[in-house]
Amino acid sequence: MCPFCFATMGLVVAGAVSTGGLAALAVKVSRKKNAAEEIVPNLNNKEK
């Protein structure tokens, strides 16, 4: 393969890896936000 082909292949692979990493980071941050907003019922306070 020519050097230009190797360079192009490297850019394609680097772009795919970078996109996957950003997607994983977005999912991680999103899950953290959702867990923080979860409302837990208070079982000690009983209404009559």
HTML snippet that shows the backbone in 3Dmol.js (N, CA, C, O; Angstrom):
<script src="https://3Dmol.org/build/3Dmol-min.js"></script>
<div id="view" style="width:600px;height:400px;position:relative"></div>
<script>
const pdb = `
ATOM      1  N   MET A   1       0.841  -1.188   0.000  1.00  0.00           N
ATOM      2  CA  MET A   1       0.000   0.000   0.000  1.00  0.00           C
ATOM      3  C   MET A   1       0.888   1.254   0.000  1.00  0.00           C
ATOM      4  O   MET A   1       2.008   1.245   0.509  1.00  0.00           O
ATOM      5  N   CYS A   2       0.374   2.278  -0.560  1.00  0.00           N
ATOM      6  CA  CYS A   2       1.133   3.523  -0.638  1.00  0.00           C
ATOM      7  C   CYS A   2       1.030   4.288   0.694  1.00  0.00           C
ATOM      8  O   CYS A   2       0.112   4.033   1.474  1.00  0.00           O
ATOM      9  N   PRO A   3       1.935   5.197   0.958  1.00  0.00           N
ATOM     10  CA  PRO A   3       1.898   5.973   2.206  1.00  0.00           C
ATOM     11  C   PRO A   3       0.611   6.784   2.380  1.00  0.00           C
ATOM     12  O   PRO A   3       0.124   6.962   3.497  1.00  0.00           O
ATOM     13  N   PHE A   4       0.074   7.265   1.274  1.00  0.00           N
ATOM     14  CA  PHE A   4      -1.184   8.011   1.364  1.00  0.00           C
ATOM     15  C   PHE A   4      -2.323   7.114   1.855  1.00  0.00           C
ATOM     16  O   PHE A   4      -3.170   7.540   2.640  1.00  0.00           O
ATOM     17  N   CYS A   5      -2.329   5.866   1.381  1.00  0.00           N
ATOM     18  CA  CYS A   5      -3.370   4.918   1.808  1.00  0.00           C
ATOM     19  C   CYS A   5      -3.244   4.616   3.296  1.00  0.00           C
ATOM     20  O   CYS A   5      -4.254   4.549   3.997  1.00  0.00           O
ATOM     21  N   PHE A   6      -2.004   4.428   3.797  1.00  0.00           N
ATOM     22  CA  PHE A   6      -1.801   4.186   5.219  1.00  0.00           C
ATOM     23  C   PHE A   6      -2.268   5.381   6.053  1.00  0.00           C
ATOM     24  O   PHE A   6      -2.897   5.207   7.097  1.00  0.00           O
ATOM     25  N   ALA A   7      -1.963   6.573   5.594  1.00  0.00           N
ATOM     26  CA  ALA A   7      -2.368   7.777   6.323  1.00  0.00           C
ATOM     27  C   ALA A   7      -3.892   7.894   6.367  1.00  0.00           C
ATOM     28  O   ALA A   7      -4.462   8.221   7.407  1.00  0.00           O
ATOM     29  N   THR A   8      -4.534   7.633   5.264  1.00  0.00           N
ATOM     30  CA  THR A   8      -5.999   7.703   5.208  1.00  0.00           C
ATOM     31  C   THR A   8      -6.621   6.662   6.118  1.00  0.00           C
ATOM     32  O   THR A   8      -7.572   6.950   6.845  1.00  0.00           O
ATOM     33  N   MET A   9      -6.083   5.448   6.076  1.00  0.00           N
ATOM     34  CA  MET A   9      -6.602   4.379   6.933  1.00  0.00           C
ATOM     35  C   MET A   9      -6.408   4.749   8.406  1.00  0.00           C
ATOM     36  O   MET A   9      -7.286   4.481   9.226  1.00  0.00           O
ATOM     37  N   GLY A  10      -5.290   5.351   8.746  1.00  0.00           N
ATOM     38  CA  GLY A  10      -5.047   5.780  10.123  1.00  0.00           C
ATOM     39  C   GLY A  10      -6.028   6.836  10.577  1.00  0.00           C
ATOM     40  O   GLY A  10      -6.501   6.796  11.713  1.00  0.00           O
ATOM     41  N   LEU A  11      -6.341   7.779   9.708  1.00  0.00           N
ATOM     42  CA  LEU A  11      -7.314   8.820  10.053  1.00  0.00           C
ATOM     43  C   LEU A  11      -8.710   8.242  10.253  1.00  0.00           C
ATOM     44  O   LEU A  11      -9.437   8.658  11.155  1.00  0.00           O
ATOM     45  N   VAL A  12      -9.078   7.289   9.416  1.00  0.00           N
ATOM     46  CA  VAL A  12     -10.399   6.658   9.547  1.00  0.00           C
ATOM     47  C   VAL A  12     -10.496   5.916  10.871  1.00  0.00           C
ATOM     48  O   VAL A  12     -11.495   6.040  11.579  1.00  0.00           O
ATOM     49  N   VAL A  13      -9.474   5.149  11.212  1.00  0.00           N
ATOM     50  CA  VAL A  13      -9.479   4.390  12.468  1.00  0.00           C
ATOM     51  C   VAL A  13      -9.488   5.344  13.664  1.00  0.00           C
ATOM     52  O   VAL A  13     -10.241   5.134  14.615  1.00  0.00           O
ATOM     53  N   ALA A  14      -8.671   6.374  13.625  1.00  0.00           N
ATOM     54  CA  ALA A  14      -8.621   7.340  14.730  1.00  0.00           C
ATOM     55  C   ALA A  14      -9.971   8.039  14.906  1.00  0.00           C
ATOM     56  O   ALA A  14     -10.407   8.267  16.034  1.00  0.00           O
ATOM     57  N   GLY A  15     -10.620   8.372  13.824  1.00  0.00           N
ATOM     58  CA  GLY A  15     -11.937   9.005  13.904  1.00  0.00           C
ATOM     59  C   GLY A  15     -12.977   8.091  14.514  1.00  0.00           C
ATOM     60  O   GLY A  15     -13.807   8.536  15.307  1.00  0.00           O
ATOM     61  N   ALA A  16     -12.942   6.818  14.154  1.00  0.00           N
ATOM     62  CA  ALA A  16     -13.909   5.860  14.703  1.00  0.00           C
ATOM     63  C   ALA A  16     -13.678   5.649  16.192  1.00  0.00           C
ATOM     64  O   ALA A  16     -14.634   5.581  16.965  1.00  0.00           O
ATOM     65  N   VAL A  17     -12.431   5.546  16.596  1.00  0.00           N
ATOM     66  CA  VAL A  17     -12.113   5.343  18.014  1.00  0.00           C
ATOM     67  C   VAL A  17     -12.512   6.575  18.820  1.00  0.00           C
ATOM     68  O   VAL A  17     -13.061   6.451  19.914  1.00  0.00           O
ATOM     69  N   SER A  18     -12.241   7.743  18.292  1.00  0.00           N
ATOM     70  CA  SER A  18     -12.582   8.984  18.983  1.00  0.00           C
ATOM     71  C   SER A  18     -14.093   9.124  19.146  1.00  0.00           C
ATOM     72  O   SER A  18     -14.572   9.523  20.207  1.00  0.00           O
ATOM     73  N   THR A  19     -14.830   8.800  18.107  1.00  0.00           N
ATOM     74  CA  THR A  19     -16.289   8.892  18.166  1.00  0.00           C
ATOM     75  C   THR A  19     -16.848   7.907  19.189  1.00  0.00           C
ATOM     76  O   THR A  19     -17.765   8.246  19.938  1.00  0.00           O
ATOM     77  N   GLY A  20     -16.312   6.709  19.227  1.00  0.00           N
ATOM     78  CA  GLY A  20     -16.761   5.718  20.210  1.00  0.00           C
ATOM     79  C   GLY A  20     -16.481   6.168  21.627  1.00  0.00           C
ATOM     80  O   GLY A  20     -17.305   5.960  22.517  1.00  0.00           O
ATOM     81  N   GLY A  21     -15.332   6.782  21.849  1.00  0.00           N
ATOM     82  CA  GLY A  21     -14.997   7.284  23.174  1.00  0.00           C
ATOM     83  C   GLY A  21     -15.914   8.415  23.602  1.00  0.00           C
ATOM     84  O   GLY A  21     -16.328   8.471  24.760  1.00  0.00           O
ATOM     85  N   LEU A  22     -16.233   9.312  22.689  1.00  0.00           N
ATOM     86  CA  LEU A  22     -17.143  10.415  23.012  1.00  0.00           C
ATOM     87  C   LEU A  22     -18.552   9.895  23.298  1.00  0.00           C
ATOM     88  O   LEU A  22     -19.234  10.408  24.185  1.00  0.00           O
ATOM     89  N   ALA A  23     -18.982   8.896  22.563  1.00  0.00           N
ATOM     90  CA  ALA A  23     -20.310   8.325  22.793  1.00  0.00           C
ATOM     91  C   ALA A  23     -20.370   7.653  24.166  1.00  0.00           C
ATOM     92  O   ALA A  23     -21.361   7.791  24.883  1.00  0.00           O
ATOM     93  N   ALA A  24     -19.316   6.931  24.529  1.00  0.00           N
ATOM     94  CA  ALA A  24     -19.278   6.279  25.840  1.00  0.00           C
ATOM     95  C   ALA A  24     -19.283   7.315  26.962  1.00  0.00           C
ATOM     96  O   ALA A  24     -19.942   7.122  27.984  1.00  0.00           O
ATOM     97  N   LEU A  25     -18.558   8.402  26.775  1.00  0.00           N
ATOM     98  CA  LEU A  25     -18.532   9.463  27.777  1.00  0.00           C
ATOM     99  C   LEU A  25     -19.913  10.106  27.924  1.00  0.00           C
ATOM    100  O   LEU A  25     -20.341  10.403  29.040  1.00  0.00           O
ATOM    101  N   ALA A  26     -20.596  10.317  26.828  1.00  0.00           N
ATOM    102  CA  ALA A  26     -21.934  10.915  26.871  1.00  0.00           C
ATOM    103  C   ALA A  26     -22.912  10.006  27.608  1.00  0.00           C
ATOM    104  O   ALA A  26     -23.736  10.485  28.387  1.00  0.00           O
ATOM    105  N   VAL A  27     -22.828   8.714  27.371  1.00  0.00           N
ATOM    106  CA  VAL A  27     -23.716   7.768  28.063  1.00  0.00           C
ATOM    107  C   VAL A  27     -23.413   7.764  29.552  1.00  0.00           C
ATOM    108  O   VAL A  27     -24.330   7.733  30.373  1.00  0.00           O
ATOM    109  N   LYS A  28     -22.137   7.796  29.904  1.00  0.00           N
ATOM    110  CA  LYS A  28     -21.744   7.784  31.310  1.00  0.00           C
ATOM    111  C   LYS A  28     -22.260   9.022  32.036  1.00  0.00           C
ATOM    112  O   LYS A  28     -22.791   8.919  33.141  1.00  0.00           O
ATOM    113  N   VAL A  29     -22.108  10.182  31.421  1.00  0.00           N
ATOM    114  CA  VAL A  29     -22.574  11.431  32.033  1.00  0.00           C
ATOM    115  C   VAL A  29     -24.096  11.422  32.135  1.00  0.00           C
ATOM    116  O   VAL A  29     -24.655  11.863  33.139  1.00  0.00           O
ATOM    117  N   SER A  30     -24.759  10.926  31.113  1.00  0.00           N
ATOM    118  CA  SER A  30     -26.224  10.880  31.116  1.00  0.00           C
ATOM    119  C   SER A  30     -26.742   9.977  32.226  1.00  0.00           C
ATOM    120  O   SER A  30     -27.707  10.325  32.908  1.00  0.00           O
ATOM    121  N   ARG A  31     -26.124   8.843  32.410  1.00  0.00           N
ATOM    122  CA  ARG A  31     -26.558   7.926  33.470  1.00  0.00           C
ATOM    123  C   ARG A  31     -26.323   8.522  34.844  1.00  0.00           C
ATOM    124  O   ARG A  31     -27.134   8.315  35.747  1.00  0.00           O
ATOM    125  N   LYS A  32     -25.230   9.259  35.027  1.00  0.00           N
ATOM    126  CA  LYS A  32     -24.962   9.893  36.308  1.00  0.00           C
ATOM    127  C   LYS A  32     -26.049  10.912  36.629  1.00  0.00           C
ATOM    128  O   LYS A  32     -26.526  10.971  37.763  1.00  0.00           O
ATOM    129  N   LYS A  33     -26.446  11.715  35.643  1.00  0.00           N
ATOM    130  CA  LYS A  33     -27.485  12.723  35.858  1.00  0.00           C
ATOM    131  C   LYS A  33     -28.808  12.059  36.226  1.00  0.00           C
ATOM    132  O   LYS A  33     -29.493  12.519  37.140  1.00  0.00           O
ATOM    133  N   ASN A  34     -29.178  10.992  35.534  1.00  0.00           N
ATOM    134  CA  ASN A  34     -30.447  10.322  35.796  1.00  0.00           C
ATOM    135  C   ASN A  34     -30.457   9.693  37.180  1.00  0.00           C
ATOM    136  O   ASN A  34     -31.492   9.717  37.845  1.00  0.00           O
ATOM    137  N   ALA A  35     -29.355   9.138  37.633  1.00  0.00           N
ATOM    138  CA  ALA A  35     -29.291   8.520  38.953  1.00  0.00           C
ATOM    139  C   ALA A  35     -29.396   9.577  40.039  1.00  0.00           C
ATOM    140  O   ALA A  35     -29.979   9.316  41.091  1.00  0.00           O
ATOM    141  N   ALA A  36     -28.850  10.759  39.813  1.00  0.00           N
ATOM    142  CA  ALA A  36     -28.894  11.821  40.811  1.00  0.00           C
ATOM    143  C   ALA A  36     -30.297  12.379  40.954  1.00  0.00           C
ATOM    144  O   ALA A  36     -30.651  12.853  42.034  1.00  0.00           O
ATOM    145  N   GLU A  37     -31.099  12.344  39.920  1.00  0.00           N
ATOM    146  CA  GLU A  37     -32.441  12.911  39.963  1.00  0.00           C
ATOM    147  C   GLU A  37     -33.495  11.913  40.431  1.00  0.00           C
ATOM    148  O   GLU A  37     -34.672  12.261  40.518  1.00  0.00           O
ATOM    149  N   GLU A  38     -33.099  10.697  40.728  1.00  0.00           N
ATOM    150  CA  GLU A  38     -34.057   9.672  41.138  1.00  0.00           C
ATOM    151  C   GLU A  38     -34.637  10.019  42.501  1.00  0.00           C
ATOM    152  O   GLU A  38     -33.900  10.402  43.410  1.00  0.00           O
ATOM    153  N   ILE A  39     -35.942   9.888  42.649  1.00  0.00           N
ATOM    154  CA  ILE A  39     -36.615  10.212  43.896  1.00  0.00           C
ATOM    155  C   ILE A  39     -36.893   8.913  44.643  1.00  0.00           C
ATOM    156  O   ILE A  39     -37.510   7.990  44.112  1.00  0.00           O
ATOM    157  N   VAL A  40     -36.419   8.863  45.895  1.00  0.00           N
ATOM    158  CA  VAL A  40     -36.622   7.675  46.722  1.00  0.00           C
ATOM    159  C   VAL A  40     -37.734   7.989  47.705  1.00  0.00           C
ATOM    160  O   VAL A  40     -37.656   8.991  48.417  1.00  0.00           O
ATOM    161  N   PRO A  41     -38.771   7.158  47.764  1.00  0.00           N
ATOM    162  CA  PRO A  41     -39.881   7.439  48.679  1.00  0.00           C
ATOM    163  C   PRO A  41     -39.446   7.284  50.139  1.00  0.00           C
ATOM    164  O   PRO A  41     -38.607   6.445  50.466  1.00  0.00           O
ATOM    165  N   ASN A  42     -40.028   8.102  50.998  1.00  0.00           N
ATOM    166  CA  ASN A  42     -39.745   8.032  52.425  1.00  0.00           C
ATOM    167  C   ASN A  42     -40.739   7.063  53.045  1.00  0.00           C
ATOM    168  O   ASN A  42     -41.931   7.362  53.126  1.00  0.00           O
ATOM    169  N   LEU A  43     -40.255   5.894  53.487  1.00  0.00           N
ATOM    170  CA  LEU A  43     -41.125   4.868  54.033  1.00  0.00           C
ATOM    171  C   LEU A  43     -41.438   5.096  55.508  1.00  0.00           C
ATOM    172  O   LEU A  43     -42.362   4.472  56.031  1.00  0.00           O
ATOM    173  N   ASN A  44     -40.708   5.959  56.192  1.00  0.00           N
ATOM    174  CA  ASN A  44     -40.918   6.206  57.619  1.00  0.00           C
ATOM    175  C   ASN A  44     -42.104   7.137  57.868  1.00  0.00           C
ATOM    176  O   ASN A  44     -42.674   7.115  58.959  1.00  0.00           O
ATOM    177  N   ASN A  45     -42.483   7.943  56.901  1.00  0.00           N
ATOM    178  CA  ASN A  45     -43.560   8.904  57.061  1.00  0.00           C
ATOM    179  C   ASN A  45     -44.840   8.282  56.489  1.00  0.00           C
ATOM    180  O   ASN A  45     -45.041   8.245  55.275  1.00  0.00           O
ATOM    181  N   LYS A  46     -45.698   7.795  57.391  1.00  0.00           N
ATOM    182  CA  LYS A  46     -46.956   7.154  56.956  1.00  0.00           C
ATOM    183  C   LYS A  46     -48.100   8.150  57.092  1.00  0.00           C
ATOM    184  O   LYS A  46     -48.282   8.764  58.144  1.00  0.00           O
ATOM    185  N   GLU A  47     -48.865   8.303  56.019  1.00  0.00           N
ATOM    186  CA  GLU A  47     -50.016   9.209  56.042  1.00  0.00           C
ATOM    187  C   GLU A  47     -51.244   8.444  56.510  1.00  0.00           C
ATOM    188  O   GLU A  47     -51.397   7.259  56.215  1.00  0.00           O
ATOM    189  N   LYS A  48     -52.131   9.138  57.253  1.00  0.00           N
ATOM    190  CA  LYS A  48     -53.350   8.484  57.770  1.00  0.00           C
ATOM    191  C   LYS A  48     -54.535   8.817  56.919  1.00  0.00           C
ATOM    192  O   LYS A  48     -55.643   8.359  57.198  1.00  0.00           O
TER     193      LYS A  48
END
`;
const viewer = $3Dmol.createViewer("view");
viewer.addModel(pdb, "pdb");
viewer.setStyle({}, {cartoon: {color: "spectrum"}});
viewer.zoomTo();
viewer.render();
</script>
